[in-house]
Amino acid sequence: MSWSRVVAGGEELLSPGLTRRLIARTTQPAAANGDVFAQLTTREREVVALAAQGLSSDEITARPVISPATAKTHISHALTILGARDRAQLVALAYRHGLVEPG
């Protein structure tokens, strides 16, 4: 299908090269400017790292021995401390600042 048909059909179109560069740029660790996660507890860091790996709150509870409510509390607390607006931004921060690595 041509790009004009894709766009005309209301779909979005990004070139594969642009997509690769975008992913590479957003997953590269930021320059060292202090540990943005320093205010989080060890458990909160662990939960944020698991969330950044794509695990749901229920899946996170299968790893460390915590309840689903506690996992959600850790995520909520991390969102507040880090000033992240949602879980997606929290994940981006985790990758950008090296809490987790792609792959």
C-alpha positions in Angstrom: 0.0 0.0 0.0 1.4 3.4 -0.9 2.0 6.1 1.7 -0.7 8.3 0.1 -3.3 5.6 0.6 -2.2 5.0 4.2 -2.5 8.7 5.0 -5.7 9.2 3.1 -7.2 6.3 5.0 -6.5 8.1 8.3 -3.6 6.0 9.3 -0.3 7.3 10.6 2.9 6.7 8.7 6.5 6.7 9.9 9.4 5.5 7.9 11.3 2.5 9.3 14.5 4.6 9.6 12.7 7.4 11.5 11.1 4.8 13.8 14.5 3.2 14.5 16.1 6.6 15.3 13.2 7.6 17.5 13.4 4.4 19.5 17.2 4.7 19.8 17.0 8.3 21.0 14.2 7.7 23.5 15.9 4.6 25.0 19.4 6.1 25.3 20.4 6.9 28.9 20.4 10.6 29.6 23.7 12.4 30.5 24.6 11.9 34.1 22.8 14.6 36.0 22.2 12.9 39.3 20.1 9.9 40.0 16.5 10.9 39.3 15.4 7.8 41.3 17.4 8.7 44.4 14.2 9.6 46.3 12.6 6.2 45.6 12.9 3.3 48.0 14.7 0.2 46.8 11.3 -1.5 46.4 9.8 1.4 44.5 12.9 1.3 42.1 12.3 -2.4 41.7 8.6 -2.0 40.9 9.3 0.9 38.4 11.9 -1.3 36.7 9.4 -4.1 36.4 6.8 -1.7 35.0 9.3 -0.4 32.5 9.8 -4.0 31.3 6.1 -4.0 30.4 4.7 -5.9 33.4 1.2 -5.1 34.6 0.6 -4.5 38.3 -0.7 -8.0 38.7 2.4 -9.4 36.9 4.6 -7.3 39.2 3.1 -8.9 42.3 4.2 -12.3 41.1 7.9 -11.2 41.3 8.4 -9.5 44.7 6.2 -10.7 47.5 3.8 -7.8 47.6 0.1 -7.3 47.1 -1.4 -5.8 44.0 -2.5 -2.8 46.1 1.1 -2.3 47.3 2.5 -2.5 43.7 0.0 0.2 42.6 0.9 2.3 45.6 4.6 2.1 44.7 3.8 3.1 41.1 1.7 6.0 42.3 4.3 7.2 44.7 7.0 7.0 42.0 4.8 9.0 39.7 4.4 11.7 42.3 8.0 11.9 43.3 9.3 11.9 39.7 6.6 14.3 38.4 5.6 11.8 35.8 2.1 12.2 34.4 1.4 8.6 33.7 2.9 5.1 33.6 4.2 5.6 30.1 6.2 8.6 31.1 7.5 6.6 34.1 8.7 3.9 31.8 10.4 6.5 29.5 12.2 7.9 32.6 13.3 4.4 33.6 14.9 3.8 30.2 16.3 7.3 29.7 18.0 7.3 33.1 19.3 3.7 32.9 17.1 2.0 35.5 16.4 -0.6 32.8 18.1 -1.3 29.5 16.4 -2.2 26.2 16.3 -5.8 25.3 
